[in-house]
Amino acid sequence: MNEVRNFKATKTAVRLVQSFLLLSFVLFLGGCAASVQRTELFWPPPPEKPRIEFVEILRDGNYFGTSFFKSFLAAFLGQSRRDRLFKPYGVAVDSMGRVYVTDTGLGQVFVFDKVEKKVRMIGDAGEGKLSLPTGITIGDSMVFVSDSRLKRVFGYDLQGNLKMAIGAKDEFVSPSGLAYDEGTKRLYVVDTGKHEVRVYDRSGKFLFSFGKRGGGDGEFNYPTNIFVRDGKVYVMDTMNFRVQIFDLNGKFLYKFGSLGDRPGSFSRPKGIAVDSQNHIYVVDAAFDNFQIFDDKGQILLFIGTAGSGPGEFDLPAGIFIDQHDFIYVVDQLNSRVEVFRFLGGN
């Protein structure tokens, strides 16, 4: 009788294992299919000549087909996941195409390493552990990350080893957006709480600052993000609902933008970036889109609407445009980065 019970128990266990393996295999095939699926989207839509193309979505290691079983096993065992974007904010790309994303929810930086074909982390443990990483930029083989809670800016090498930290007592109130100029070897740090931009050299030595709270030219009201390209500094002056442009020494050049609910105006502007033809891109979290302007501030095109599909957003934040005109937009509440490409043309 006991032998019969043992046989039945063993048979049941075998069936459970077989079911588990079958489900794993089916989900693996589904994951592979999802990773290679291609969605063709262009803006403006046909018959107009396309200027922007949707490329792909970055979310976790499934992008490389390397972490499916690990992710599935963690979910099966009820373990929390830290290998998948949760609440991303800032994004930057290095010269090798590696994509770096700050995650304010998990307190770490994701690296989508297209060289090693895997996802790894920076600032998730040990020396240089992050708490609330927001801004990120890369320059001279250094990854600079601002932490708004720790009130510091950390510098890591490309392997994730801490090399420096900027921020003495009361030096920052709320460091956020970062940009690095390769020509002058300067790091530009937006301090949202101080309503100013602080500038440092490659070693972290303070050089100068510009801006103060106000609504005049060269003044800020809770600035957030920043981008540097071709000798110009573009600052997202968020609560003044405008973009301000400066030279590399902080001299005011011009501005554009105003509060409104029509294309060309702003409601909750966040990320800012510039492509190879000096078009200016502004992400607006309230509009769930990004708008594209010419270098005079005239609206050309907008991309996105509320939703979770390709080309849709839910509280977008940071943006970065690399040397090949690939556009990386952080989609916060959809827990992902959407990638587009500027196809050229005015």
N, C-alpha and C positions, 0 to 999 in steps of 0.2 A: 504493500500500500504506500509506504514511504517512498519507494522507488518510483511509483507512478507519479506522486506529487512532485518529486524532484525533477522527473522528466518533463512534466508540464511546466514547471517553473523555469527550467532551462530553455525550453522551447519558446516560452513567452519572452524571456530575456533576449534570445537570439532575434526574435521578430522585432523587438524594440530597437535593437542595434541596427538591424537591416533597414527599418523605417527611418531611423536617424540618418544613416548613410545615404539612403535614397533621397530624403528631403534635402540633405546637404548638397548632393550632386545636382538636383533640380535647381536649387537656389543659386548654386555656383554657375550653372549654365545661364540662368536669368541674369546674374550679375555680370557675366561676360558679355551677354547680348546688350545689356544696358550701357556697358562701357564703350561699345563700338557704335552705338546708335548715333546717327547723324541727323540733325535737324537743320534744314536750310531756311534761313530767315535773312532778309535784307531790308535795309532802310535807305532811302524811301522805297516802298514796294513797287513792283512793276506797274506800269511800263516805264517809270522813271529810272534813270541810271542809278544803280546802287552805290552808296557811299560807305555804308557800314554793314558788316557781315557778322552774324552770330557764329561763334566757333565751338565753344564747349563749356562745360561746367566742372569746377573743381570742388570736391566735398571731402574726400577721404582717400585712403590707400587703394580703394577699388579702382581708382583712376589708372593705377599701374597693374591692376590684377594681382596684387601681392598680399592683400590683407583680408580677403573675403572670409577664409575659414576662421581666422583669428577673431574677426568681428562677429561672425555667426556664433562661435563658441562662447564669446563673452555675453552675447544676448541670450543664448540658451541657458547659461549659468546665472543669468541675472546680474552680471557685473556691469559697473558703469563704464562708459566709453570715453576715452580721452584721445582717441586716434581719429576722431571725426569732428569737423568744425561744429561749434555750438552757437557762439555769438561773436562772429568775426567783426572786425572794424577797419583796420588798416591793411594795405597791401603794397608790396614792392617787388621788383623783379631784378635779378642780377644779370650780368652779361652772358651767363651760361644758360639762361632761361629758367633758373630755379625761382619759384614763386614763394614769397614769404608773406604770411598772413597772421596778424595779431588777433587773438581771441580773448575778448574781455570777460567772457563767461568762464573759461577754463584757466585763464591766467598763464598763457603760454603762446609761443609763436610756432605755427605750423610751417614746415618747409616742404613744398612739393618739389622734390629733387628729381628733375628730369635727367640728370646725369647718372645718378645711382638707381633711378627708377623706383623710388620709395618715398614715403612720407616720414619725416623725422621732426623732432621738436627742439626748440631753443627756449631756455629760460624756464623749464618745467621743474627743475630740481637743483639742489646744491647752490654754489656761489652764483649770484646773479639771478636767483629765482624771482620771477615776476609775479605781480599781484593783479594789476589792472593795466595791461599793455594796450596802448592806443595807436600812436603814430609809429611809422617805421620807414626807414630809408637805408640805402646801401651806397657806400662809397669807399674807394681805396681798400677793397677787400674787408670792409668792416660793415657789420649790421648794427645800425643804431635803432634803439627801441625806447620810446617814452613810456613811463609808467605814471599815470595820473594819480594813483593812490600813494605810491611811494615817493612821488615828487622828485623823480630822478630820470636821467637819460642814460641808458646802458649801452655799451659798445661791445659787441661780440665779434670774434673772427667767424669765417664762413663755416667752421665746424661746430660753432655754438659755444666756444669757450669765452668766458668773460675776460675782457681786456681792459676795460675802463668804465668809470661811472662818473657822471656829471650831476652836480646838485648838492651844494653845501646847504646848511640850515637856512631856510627862508629864501633860497635862490630862486626856486620855482613855487608857484601856487598850484598850477594845473597844467603841466607840460602836455602837449597833444601833438599837433602835426609836425612832421619833420621833413626836411629836404637837404640834399647835399650837392654842392657845386664842385665838380671835379676840377675845374680850371683854377679856382682860388683855394681849393681844399677847405672850404668853409661848411660848417653844419648850421643850418637855420632851424631854430626851435620856436614854435608858436607856444606862448604861455597864455592859455585862454583866460585864466583868472587874473593875470596882470595886464591883459589887453595889450600885449606887445610881442615883438619878435626878437629873440635873443640869438646872437651869432657867435660861434665858437670856431677855433681852428681845429685841425685834425687831431691834435692831442687833447682837446677838451678845454683849452684855455679860452676864457671869455674875451671877446674882441669889442663888441658894441651891441647896442639894442636900438630898436626904433619903434615908435608908436606909443600911444597912451589912450586912455578911454575917452571916447568922444565920437562925434559924427562928422568932423571935418576931414579934409584931405590928409591922409597919413595917420588918421586916428582910427581906433578899432572899438567894436562893441562885441565882446566874446568871439574873437576869431578862432577858427578851429583847424583848418587844413592849409597846406602850402605846397607849392611846386616850383621848381627852378628849371629854366630851360633857356639856352642861348642868351645868357646875360640878364635875364629878367626874373624877378621874384613875384609869383602870383599868390596872393593871400586871400583866403575865403573869410571875409568879414561877415560872419554869420548873422549876428543880430542887427547889423546895419543893412542886411539883405543886399550885399554887393560884393563885387570882386575889386580888389585894389592891386595895382601893378607898380612895382618899384624896380630900381636898378639894384645891382648887387651890394651897394653900399647903403641901401635903405632910403634912397631919394625917391619921393613920390613921382610917378609918371602920369598915370591916368586911372580911371575907375569906370565901372559900369554896373548896372543892376538896380532894382528897386523891389519893394514888397508888392506882391500881386498874385493873382491866380490865373494869369494868361501866359502862354509861351513867351519866353524872354524875360519874365519876372521871376522872383524867388519867394518861397514860403519858409522852407527849412533847409537851406543849402548846407552841404557838408563837404564832400570830396571835390578836389579840383585837379586838373591835369591839362597838359598841352601836347598836341601831336607834332609831327615833323613839319607841317605846314602852318604852324602857329594858330591852329584852331583851339579854342579854349573850351574844355568840357567841365560842366558843373553838375554834380549829383545833388538831387533835391529829395530828401527823405519824405517830405509831405506829398510830393507829386508822384513818388515811386518811379522816377525816371532820371535820365541824365540828358542835359541840353548841350547843344554844340553851338558856339558863337564864333564869329570871325575875330580877327585881332583888334577890331574896333568895338567889339561888344554887340554886334548885330546878330540876332538869332538866325540860325541856319536850319537846324533840325533838332528834334528830340526823339529819344528812344526809350520805350518802356511804358508799362502801365502796371496797376496793382494785380498781383497774382503770383503763382508759383511755377508757371511754365517757363520755357526758354524765352528770354527777352522780357520777362516780367519780374517785378521786385516787390519785396515787403520790407520797408525801412532800409533802403540802401544807404551806404556810408562812404567808405574810402574808394578811391580810384587811382589807377596808375597806368601810364602809357609807356611801353618800352621802346627800344631803339628801332624795332621793326613795325611800329604802329599797332601792336596788339594792345587792346584795351581791357584792363582787368577791373571789374566793378564788384565791390563787396555787397552782397545781398544778405543783410544781417539776420532777419527773422526767418528767412528761408535757409539759413545756415550753409551758405555756399559763396563761391566766387564765380561770376559769369564772365566769360571771355568773349570779346568781340574783336574785329579788325577793321581799321580804317583802310578803305580801298583806294584812296586817292581822289583827287578832284576838288574843286572849290564849290 
